[in-house]
Amino acid sequence: MAATENSIWDVYNNIADIRDDELIKDWNDSLNSLLVFVSNKTCRVPTLTTLQAAIFAAVLTALIVESMKLLSEDQEGLTISILLRISNQLANNTIPAYVAGEFEAPQYAVVVNALLFSSLCCSLVTALAAVIALQWVNEYDARIDTVDAKKRALIRHFRFLGVQTWKMGQIIAVLPLLLHAA
């Protein structure tokens, strides 16, 4: 009876391993397609040292730097205006002193910057969630070092129930939508 019981658990473990390998491959492919890394070496689990740049965030940052200029007054134009006013005052004493008007950023510049910052935040949250999800996947995939086939099957099933309870598959499926929203 013990030999038959062990063989049933071995069959279960083999089938579960095949299913888990397919599931983990799909999850890893989905998450890795979200993340674009520049690193010296390929690493299965991204760490702070291997994560150096994300192209989308870099492009957004460059756009934000340029669009931020629209939110402040053009200093070159202001200087020219003041110098012209001074020149006119020197030529004619009846011109009153220069009084600078209050600067108000154009509405489109405020809206564009708000959208760019929202997009950057959304993309960074997506990247963080993808890194955390990759760590979850790697924890789920960690091999169970036990000789007893029944114990190994129970541990695997416990992990699988955790994945279902926390809806890991749905979370991973939503991440590309967040990036598309960005």
C-alpha positions as CSV (number, residue, x, y, z in Angstrom):
1,M,0.0,0.0,0.0
2,A,2.8,2.4,0.8
3,A,4.5,1.9,-2.6
4,T,1.2,2.6,-4.3
5,E,0.5,5.7,-2.1
6,N,4.0,7.0,-2.9
7,S,3.5,6.5,-6.6
8,I,0.2,8.4,-6.6
9,W,1.9,11.4,-4.9
10,D,4.8,11.2,-7.3
11,V,2.3,11.2,-10.3
12,Y,0.6,14.2,-8.7
13,N,3.9,16.0,-8.2
14,N,5.0,15.4,-11.8
15,I,1.7,16.7,-13.2
16,A,1.7,19.7,-10.8
17,D,5.3,20.4,-11.8
18,I,4.4,20.5,-15.5
19,R,1.4,22.7,-14.9
20,D,3.4,25.0,-12.6
21,D,6.2,25.3,-15.2
22,E,3.7,26.4,-17.9
23,L,2.1,28.9,-15.5
24,I,5.3,30.3,-14.3
25,K,6.7,30.6,-17.9
26,D,3.5,32.5,-18.9
27,W,3.8,34.8,-15.8
28,N,7.5,35.4,-16.3
29,D,7.0,36.2,-20.0
30,S,4.2,38.6,-19.2
31,L,6.1,40.4,-16.5
32,N,9.4,40.6,-18.3
33,S,7.7,42.1,-21.3
34,L,6.6,45.0,-19.0
35,L,10.1,45.6,-17.7
36,V,12.9,46.9,-19.9
37,F,16.2,46.8,-18.0
38,V,19.7,47.9,-18.7
39,S,22.1,45.7,-16.8
40,N,25.5,44.2,-17.0
41,K,24.3,40.7,-16.5
42,T,21.0,38.8,-16.9
43,C,19.4,38.1,-13.6
44,R,16.3,36.1,-13.0
45,V,15.2,38.2,-10.0
46,P,15.8,41.9,-10.6
47,T,17.5,43.7,-7.8
48,L,18.1,47.4,-7.1
49,T,21.6,47.1,-8.6
50,T,20.5,45.5,-11.8
51,L,17.6,47.8,-12.4
52,Q,19.2,50.9,-14.0
53,A,16.7,52.4,-16.4
54,A,13.3,52.0,-17.8
55,I,12.9,53.4,-21.3
56,F,9.3,54.6,-20.9
57,A,10.1,56.5,-17.6
58,A,13.2,58.0,-19.2
59,V,11.3,59.3,-22.1
60,L,8.6,60.7,-19.8
61,T,11.2,62.4,-17.6
62,A,12.7,64.1,-20.7
63,L,9.3,65.3,-21.7
64,I,8.5,66.6,-18.2
65,V,11.8,68.5,-18.1
66,E,11.0,70.2,-21.3
67,S,7.3,70.9,-20.5
68,M,8.2,72.3,-17.1
69,K,9.6,75.3,-18.9
70,L,6.1,76.2,-20.0
71,L,5.1,76.7,-16.3
72,S,7.6,79.5,-15.7
73,E,8.0,82.9,-17.2
74,D,10.3,83.3,-20.1
75,Q,13.3,85.0,-18.5
76,E,14.9,85.9,-21.8
77,G,11.8,87.7,-23.0
78,L,11.3,89.4,-19.6
79,T,14.9,90.7,-19.7
80,I,14.5,92.1,-23.2
81,S,11.2,93.8,-22.2
82,I,12.9,95.4,-19.2
83,L,15.9,96.5,-21.2
84,L,13.6,98.0,-23.8
85,R,11.7,99.8,-21.1
86,I,14.9,101.2,-19.6
87,S,16.1,102.3,-23.0
88,N,12.8,104.2,-23.5
89,Q,13.0,105.8,-20.1
90,L,16.5,107.0,-20.8
91,A,15.4,108.6,-24.0
92,N,12.2,110.1,-22.5
93,N,11.8,110.9,-18.8
94,T,7.9,110.9,-18.9
95,I,7.7,107.1,-19.2
96,P,6.7,105.5,-15.9
97,A,8.9,102.8,-14.2
98,Y,8.6,99.2,-15.3
99,V,6.0,97.2,-13.3
100,A,6.1,93.5,-14.0
101,G,2.8,91.8,-14.4
102,E,2.0,88.6,-12.5
103,F,2.9,85.5,-14.6
104,E,0.2,82.9,-15.1
105,A,1.1,79.7,-16.8
106,P,-1.1,78.8,-19.8
107,Q,-3.9,76.3,-19.0
108,Y,-2.7,73.8,-21.6
109,A,0.8,73.7,-20.0
110,V,-0.7,72.9,-16.6
111,V,-2.9,70.1,-18.1
112,V,0.0,68.7,-20.1
113,N,2.3,68.6,-17.1
114,A,-0.4,67.0,-14.9
115,L,-0.9,64.3,-17.5
116,L,2.8,63.7,-17.9
117,F,3.3,63.4,-14.1
118,S,0.3,61.1,-13.8
119,S,1.7,58.9,-16.6
120,L,5.1,58.8,-15.0
121,C,3.6,57.8,-11.6
122,C,1.4,55.1,-13.2
123,S,4.4,53.6,-15.1
124,L,6.6,53.6,-12.0
125,V,3.8,51.9,-9.9
126,T,3.4,49.4,-12.7
127,A,7.2,48.7,-12.8
128,L,7.3,48.3,-9.0
129,A,4.3,46.0,-9.1
130,A,5.9,43.9,-11.8
131,V,9.1,43.5,-9.8
132,I,7.1,42.4,-6.7
133,A,5.1,40.0,-8.9
134,L,8.3,38.5,-10.3
135,Q,9.4,37.9,-6.7
136,W,6.1,36.3,-5.9
137,V,6.5,34.0,-8.9
138,N,10.0,33.1,-7.9
139,E,8.8,32.3,-4.4
140,Y,6.0,30.1,-5.8
141,D,8.5,28.4,-8.1
142,A,11.0,27.7,-5.3
143,R,11.6,23.9,-5.3
144,I,10.6,22.1,-2.2
145,D,13.5,20.1,-0.7
146,T,11.8,17.2,0.9
147,V,12.1,13.5,0.3
148,D,8.5,12.7,1.2
149,A,6.3,13.0,-2.0
150,K,3.1,13.5,0.0
151,K,4.7,16.3,2.0
152,R,6.0,17.9,-1.2
153,A,2.5,17.7,-2.7
154,L,0.9,19.3,0.3
155,I,3.3,22.2,0.4
156,R,2.8,22.7,-3.4
157,H,-1.0,22.7,-2.9
158,F,-0.7,25.2,0.0
159,R,1.3,27.5,-2.3
160,F,-1.2,27.1,-5.1
161,L,-4.1,27.9,-2.8
162,G,-2.2,31.1,-1.8
163,V,-1.8,32.1,-5.4
164,Q,-5.5,31.6,-6.0
165,T,-6.5,33.4,-2.8
166,W,-4.4,36.4,-3.6
167,K,-5.5,36.3,-7.3
168,M,-1.9,36.5,-8.5
169,G,-2.9,35.6,-12.1
170,Q,-5.4,38.5,-12.2
171,I,-2.9,40.9,-10.7
172,I,-0.3,40.0,-13.3
173,A,-3.0,40.3,-16.1
174,V,-3.9,43.8,-15.0
175,L,-0.3,45.2,-15.0
176,P,-0.1,45.7,-18.8
177,L,-3.4,47.6,-18.7
178,L,-1.9,50.0,-16.1
179,L,1.1,50.6,-18.4
180,H,-1.2,51.1,-21.4
181,A,-3.2,53.6,-19.3
182,A,0.1,55.5,-18.6
